[in-house]
Amino acid sequence: GWTGDAQVFAYTGSLNAYTANFMYKYLDALRVSQNEDGSYLQITPFVDPTGGANGWSDAGIIIVWEMYQQYGNQQVIRENLNAMCRYVDYLVNTSNEFIREQQNYNDHNAISYMEDACCNTAQCTYVAGLLAKMCDVVGEKELCEKYTEIYEAYLESWRSNFLREDGSIGNWLPSEYVIALAYGLYPMELEIAGAEKLKISVEAGEHHFTTGYITTPHILSILCKYGYVETAYKMIQQTGYPSFNYMFEQGTTALTEGWSTIMINGDGRKTINGSLNHVALGAVGQWFYTDILGIKRDEAQPAYKHFFLEPQVGGGLTYAKGSYDSIYGNIESAWEVTEKGIEFHFVIPANTSATVTLPGEEYREMELKAGVYDFVVPKE
């Protein structure tokens, strides 16, 4: 299938089900079909030899990272290391002074598109950084140094060409701020300014989704990360076009390929343009785990050996309950707004630990071992 769809949904898919074996098989297909120039195909197993599109061919690195983070298996890095190195070398060879200008898919199916070079170069920066991290994980010091230098070169070029001194980017599109914040492209001193501009751009669009396949998975979590929890909830609860609820109001039983796949004509009839059962925009589902439930990975301790519990209460919801079945056991998170305040319930599996942060200063960064825990945060 399409490699872009596969990589954007890799994290969400692994939260919904055990996907390791399926994804390892898919990575085998990516390696076998890799072009001689180092580019991965845009559709795998082989249908079309075209390759090298950022966001799509990036699957050969991003899926490896997601599988390692989710399941902790270093072997998946070792098996794909040579292919990943060839791919980043290909990106460098097809860039001009670490700016990649090719017209690719961009933030596919967005309402408004950012500049191709801005999107491509951001993605080159991201995958080069992931590769450097994975080289370090498996002890490949020289490769780590090489790809760290490439990462830093792309990062500097992106900042020099697309980031303004006040933290603004391009045309103030939500997607531009999301890709910069999600991929760590902002210098620390401009992060807060960038997040504020993301909030402003979302509010200017009346909390509608205008992002595409690359940035939709991240936008709600980024808003929550920087304290704009209610803004995130307003987006997911939006009912007008474009939004997820707009799709459902058209009678769909699955997510569509894009925001405008189903449109109402002036005579009341519907026009269908694209797939009525498409997974990519569903990558927003990771936010339900990472922010509503608050179950977040710790990059330094993969497979949820250690993780974070940081539920984001808001949006008028009165309760939430769910779990993730990690390789160590079931991680449970639940909260409910009651007369007492907000009641939280957590289950931390054996042989793991969690850092728990709840509303209120006294409940921040509590280090908890395996066990069952209940907390009540009183009403203010």
C-alpha positions as CSV (number, residue, x, y, z in Angstrom):
1,G,0.0,0.0,0.0
2,W,0.9,3.7,0.1
3,T,3.9,4.2,2.2
4,G,2.8,7.7,3.4
5,D,-0.4,6.3,4.8
6,A,1.5,3.5,6.4
7,Q,3.9,5.7,8.2
8,V,1.4,8.3,9.5
9,F,-0.8,5.6,10.9
10,A,2.0,3.4,12.3
11,Y,1.8,4.9,15.9
12,T,-2.0,5.0,16.1
13,G,-2.2,1.5,14.6
14,S,0.2,0.1,17.3
15,L,-1.9,1.6,20.0
16,N,-5.1,-0.1,18.7
17,A,-3.5,-3.5,18.1
18,Y,-0.3,-5.5,18.1
19,T,1.2,-4.5,14.8
20,A,4.8,-5.6,15.0
21,N,4.7,-8.7,12.9
22,F,2.7,-7.0,10.2
23,M,5.0,-3.9,10.1
24,Y,8.2,-6.0,10.1
25,K,6.8,-7.8,7.0
26,Y,6.0,-4.4,5.5
27,L,9.5,-3.2,6.2
28,D,10.9,-6.3,4.5
29,A,8.9,-5.3,1.4
30,L,10.3,-1.7,1.6
31,R,13.9,-2.9,1.7
32,V,13.5,-5.4,-1.1
33,S,11.9,-2.8,-3.4
34,Q,14.3,0.0,-2.5
35,N,15.7,1.7,-5.7
36,E,19.4,1.7,-6.5
37,D,19.6,5.4,-5.8
38,G,18.5,4.7,-2.2
39,S,14.9,6.0,-2.5
40,Y,12.1,3.9,-1.1
41,L,9.0,3.4,-3.2
42,Q,5.8,5.4,-2.7
43,I,3.7,2.2,-3.0
44,T,4.9,-1.1,-1.5
45,P,4.8,-4.0,-2.4
46,F,5.9,-2.9,-5.8
47,V,3.4,-1.3,-8.1
48,D,5.2,1.7,-9.4
49,P,9.0,2.2,-9.3
50,T,8.6,5.9,-8.4
51,G,10.2,6.8,-5.2
52,G,11.8,9.5,-3.1
53,A,8.8,11.6,-2.1
54,N,9.2,13.1,1.4
55,G,6.6,11.8,3.8
56,W,6.0,8.7,1.7
57,S,9.5,7.3,1.2
58,D,10.3,8.5,4.8
59,A,8.3,5.4,5.9
60,G,11.4,3.4,5.7
61,I,12.8,5.3,8.7
62,I,9.7,6.4,10.5
63,I,8.1,3.0,10.8
64,V,11.3,1.5,12.1
65,W,11.4,4.2,14.8
66,E,7.8,3.7,15.7
67,M,8.2,-0.1,16.0
68,Y,11.4,0.3,18.1
69,Q,9.7,2.8,20.4
70,Q,6.5,0.8,20.8
71,Y,8.0,-2.7,21.2
72,G,11.7,-2.1,22.2
73,N,13.2,-4.5,19.6
74,Q,16.6,-3.2,18.5
75,Q,16.8,-5.9,15.8
76,V,14.4,-4.0,13.6
77,I,16.9,-1.1,13.6
78,R,19.8,-3.4,12.7
79,E,17.9,-5.1,9.9
80,N,17.0,-1.8,8.3
81,L,20.1,0.2,9.1
82,N,21.9,0.0,5.7
83,A,18.7,0.8,3.8
84,M,17.9,3.7,6.1
85,C,21.4,5.1,5.6
86,R,21.1,4.8,1.8
87,Y,17.9,6.7,1.9
88,V,19.1,9.6,3.9
89,D,22.2,9.8,1.6
90,Y,19.7,9.9,-1.3
91,L,17.9,12.8,0.4
92,V,21.2,14.7,0.7
93,N,22.1,14.0,-2.9
94,T,18.8,15.4,-4.1
95,S,18.9,18.5,-1.9
96,N,20.5,21.8,-2.7
97,E,22.6,23.0,0.3
98,F,20.3,21.0,2.5
99,I,17.1,22.4,1.1
100,R,14.9,19.9,-0.7
101,E,12.7,21.6,-3.3
102,Q,11.1,18.7,-5.2
103,Q,7.3,18.9,-5.7
104,N,6.1,15.9,-3.7
105,Y,2.9,15.2,-1.9
106,N,3.5,17.9,0.7
107,D,1.0,17.7,3.6
108,H,-1.3,15.6,1.4
109,N,-5.0,16.5,1.4
110,A,-4.5,19.6,3.5
111,I,-7.0,22.4,2.8
112,S,-4.0,24.8,2.3
113,Y,-0.5,23.7,1.4
114,M,2.7,25.0,2.8
115,E,5.7,25.7,0.5
116,D,7.1,22.4,-0.8
117,A,10.7,23.2,0.2
118,C,9.5,24.1,3.8
119,C,7.6,20.8,4.1
120,N,10.3,18.6,2.4
121,T,13.2,20.1,4.3
122,A,11.4,19.7,7.6
123,Q,10.8,16.0,6.9
124,C,14.5,15.6,5.8
125,T,15.5,17.1,9.2
126,Y,13.2,14.8,11.1
127,V,14.2,11.5,9.5
128,A,17.9,12.3,9.6
129,G,17.5,13.0,13.3
130,L,15.7,9.7,13.8
131,L,18.4,7.8,12.0
132,A,21.1,9.4,14.1
133,K,19.2,8.3,17.3
134,M,18.8,4.8,16.0
135,C,22.5,4.5,15.1
136,D,23.3,5.5,18.6
137,V,20.9,2.9,20.0
138,V,22.7,0.0,18.2
139,G,26.2,1.4,19.0
140,E,27.1,2.6,15.5
141,K,29.1,5.6,16.7
142,E,30.6,6.8,13.4
143,L,27.2,6.5,11.7
144,C,25.6,8.4,14.5
145,E,28.1,11.2,14.1
146,K,27.6,11.3,10.4
147,Y,23.8,11.5,10.5
148,T,23.9,13.9,13.4
149,E,25.9,16.3,11.2
150,I,23.4,15.8,8.4
151,Y,20.5,16.4,10.8
152,E,22.1,19.6,12.1
153,A,22.8,20.8,8.5
154,Y,19.2,20.3,7.5
155,L,18.0,22.0,10.7
156,E,20.1,25.0,10.2
157,S,19.0,25.4,6.6
158,W,15.3,25.1,7.6
159,R,15.7,27.7,10.2
160,S,17.6,30.1,8.0
161,N,15.1,29.8,5.1
162,F,11.7,29.4,6.7
163,L,11.7,30.7,10.3
164,R,11.4,34.4,11.1
165,E,12.9,36.1,14.1
166,D,9.5,36.4,15.8
167,G,8.8,32.7,15.4
168,S,6.3,33.0,12.5
169,I,6.5,30.8,9.5
170,G,5.3,31.2,5.9
171,N,1.6,32.0,5.5
172,W,0.7,31.3,9.2
173,L,-0.9,28.0,8.3
174,P,-1.5,25.6,11.2
175,S,0.4,22.9,9.3
176,E,3.5,25.0,9.2
177,Y,3.6,25.5,13.0
178,V,2.7,21.9,13.7
179,I,5.5,20.4,11.5
180,A,8.0,22.8,13.2
181,L,6.9,22.0,16.7
182,A,6.3,18.3,16.2
183,Y,9.7,17.8,14.6
184,G,11.6,19.9,17.1
185,L,12.7,22.5,14.5
186,Y,12.2,25.6,16.7
187,P,15.1,26.8,18.9
188,M,14.1,26.7,22.5
189,E,13.7,30.4,22.9
190,L,11.1,30.5,20.1
191,E,9.0,27.4,20.9
192,I,6.5,29.2,23.1
193,A,6.0,31.9,20.4
194,G,5.5,29.2,17.8
195,A,2.9,27.4,19.8
196,E,1.1,30.7,20.5
197,K,1.0,31.3,16.7
198,L,-0.3,27.9,16.1
199,K,-3.2,28.6,18.5
200,I,-3.9,31.9,16.8
201,S,-4.0,30.3,13.4
202,V,-6.3,27.5,14.6
203,E,-8.7,30.1,16.1
204,A,-8.6,32.2,13.0
205,G,-9.9,29.1,11.1
206,E,-12.6,28.7,13.7
207,H,-11.1,25.4,15.0
208,H,-11.6,23.6,11.7
209,F,-9.1,21.0,10.5
210,T,-7.1,22.3,7.6
211,T,-4.1,20.0,8.1
212,G,-3.2,17.0,5.9
213,Y,-1.8,13.6,6.3
214,I,1.6,14.7,7.7
215,T,0.5,17.2,10.4
216,T,-3.0,16.0,11.4
217,P,-1.6,13.2,13.6
218,H,0.3,15.8,15.7
219,I,-1.8,19.0,15.9
220,L,-4.0,18.1,18.9
221,S,-1.1,16.8,21.0
222,I,1.0,19.8,20.2
223,L,-1.7,22.1,21.3
224,C,-2.1,20.2,24.5
225,K,1.7,20.1,25.1
226,Y,1.8,23.9,25.2
227,G,-1.2,24.3,27.4
228,Y,-4.0,24.9,24.8
229,V,-6.1,21.9,25.8
230,E,-9.4,23.5,25.2
231,T,-8.3,24.6,21.7
232,A,-7.6,20.9,20.9
233,Y,-11.0,19.8,22.2
234,K,-12.8,22.5,20.2
235,M,-11.1,21.2,17.1
236,I,-12.1,17.5,17.6
237,Q,-15.6,18.7,18.5
238,Q,-16.1,21.0,15.5
239,T,-19.0,20.0,13.3
240,G,-18.7,22.2,10.3
241,Y,-16.6,21.7,7.2
242,P,-13.8,20.7,7.4
243,S,-13.8,18.5,10.4
244,F,-14.2,14.9,11.4
245,N,-17.7,15.4,12.6
246,Y,-18.6,16.8,9.2
247,M,-17.6,13.5,7.7
248,F,-19.8,11.6,10.0
249,E,-22.8,13.9,9.4
250,Q,-22.6,12.9,5.7
251,G,-23.6,9.3,6.8
252,T,-20.1,7.8,6.6
253,T,-19.3,4.7,8.6
254,A,-15.5,5.2,8.1
255,L,-13.1,8.0,7.7
256,T,-12.8,9.4,4.1
257,E,-9.7,10.0,2.1
258,G,-9.8,13.8,2.6
259,W,-11.8,16.6,4.2
260,S,-13.6,17.3,0.9
261,T,-14.2,13.7,-0.2
262,I,-18.0,14.2,0.3
263,M,-19.4,17.6,-0.6
264,I,-22.9,18.9,-0.8
265,N,-23.9,20.5,-4.1
266,G,-26.2,23.5,-4.4
267,D,-29.0,21.2,-5.4
268,G,-28.5,19.1,-2.2
269,R,-26.9,16.2,-3.9
270,K,-23.6,14.8,-2.7
271,T,-20.4,14.7,-4.8
272,I,-17.9,12.0,-3.9
273,N,-14.3,12.5,-4.8
274,G,-12.0,9.8,-3.3
275,S,-12.1,6.9,-1.0
276,L,-14.9,6.5,1.5
277,N,-12.7,4.2,3.7
278,H,-9.2,5.6,4.2
279,V,-7.0,5.3,7.2
280,A,-4.6,8.2,7.0
281,L,-6.5,11.0,8.7
282,G,-7.4,8.5,11.4
283,A,-3.9,8.9,12.7
284,V,-5.4,11.7,14.9
285,G,-6.5,8.7,17.0
286,Q,-3.1,8.7,18.8
287,W,-4.3,11.8,20.7
288,F,-7.0,9.9,22.4
289,Y,-4.4,7.7,24.0
290,T,-1.6,10.2,24.6
291,D,-3.7,13.1,25.8
292,I,-7.3,12.2,26.8
293,L,-6.0,9.1,28.6
294,G,-2.5,10.7,29.0
295,I,-0.5,7.5,28.2
296,K,2.8,8.8,26.7
297,R,6.0,6.9,25.8
298,D,9.3,7.7,27.3
299,E,11.7,7.8,24.3
300,A,14.7,6.9,26.6
301,Q,13.0,3.7,27.8
302,P,11.1,2.1,24.8
303,A,8.2,-0.3,25.0
304,Y,6.7,1.5,28.0
305,K,9.4,0.2,30.4
306,H,8.9,3.7,31.8
307,F,6.1,6.0,30.6
308,F,4.2,9.1,31.4
309,L,0.6,9.5,32.6
310,E,-0.6,13.0,31.9
311,P,-4.4,13.0,31.2
312,Q,-5.8,16.2,29.8
313,V,-9.2,16.9,31.2
314,G,-11.4,19.3,29.2
315,G,-13.8,19.8,26.3
316,G,-16.8,19.4,28.6
317,L,-16.1,15.7,29.0
318,T,-17.1,14.3,32.4
319,Y,-15.1,11.0,32.2
320,A,-12.7,9.0,30.1
321,K,-11.5,5.4,30.4
322,G,-9.2,3.3,28.3
323,S,-6.0,1.2,28.2
324,Y,-3.0,0.3,26.1
325,D,-1.9,-3.4,26.1
326,S,1.9,-3.0,26.2
327,I,4.3,-5.9,26.0
328,Y,4.7,-5.6,29.8
329,G,1.0,-5.7,30.4
330,N,-2.1,-3.5,30.3
331,I,-1.7,0.2,31.1
332,E,-5.0,1.6,32.4
333,S,-6.0,5.2,32.7
334,A,-9.4,6.6,33.7
335,W,-10.7,9.9,35.1
336,E,-14.1,11.2,36.1
337,V,-15.4,14.7,37.1
338,T,-17.4,14.2,40.3
339,E,-18.7,16.2,43.2
340,K,-15.4,15.6,44.9
341,G,-13.3,17.0,42.0
342,I,-11.5,14.9,39.4
343,E,-11.0,11.3,40.3
344,F,-8.2,9.4,38.6
345,H,-7.5,5.7,38.4
346,F,-4.3,4.2,37.0
347,V,-2.8,0.7,36.5
348,I,0.9,0.5,36.0
349,P,2.0,-3.0,34.9
350,A,4.7,-5.2,36.6
351,N,8.3,-4.4,35.8
352,T,7.5,-0.8,34.6
353,S,7.2,2.6,36.2
354,A,5.5,5.9,35.4
355,T,5.8,9.6,36.0
356,V,2.3,10.9,36.7
357,T,1.3,14.6,36.4
358,L,-2.2,15.7,37.3
359,P,-3.8,19.2,37.7
360,G,-2.5,21.0,40.8
361,E,1.1,21.6,41.8
362,E,1.2,18.8,44.5
363,Y,0.4,16.2,41.8
364,R,3.2,17.0,39.4
365,E,5.8,14.5,38.3
366,M,5.0,11.8,40.8
367,E,7.3,8.8,40.3
368,L,5.3,5.6,40.7
369,K,6.2,2.0,40.6
370,A,4.0,-0.9,39.3
371,G,0.7,-1.0,41.0
372,V,-2.9,0.3,41.1
373,Y,-3.4,4.0,42.0
374,D,-6.3,6.3,42.8
375,F,-6.1,10.0,43.2
376,V,-8.7,12.7,43.8
377,V,-7.8,16.2,42.8
378,P,-10.3,18.5,44.7
379,K,-12.3,21.2,43.0
380,E,-10.7,24.6,43.0
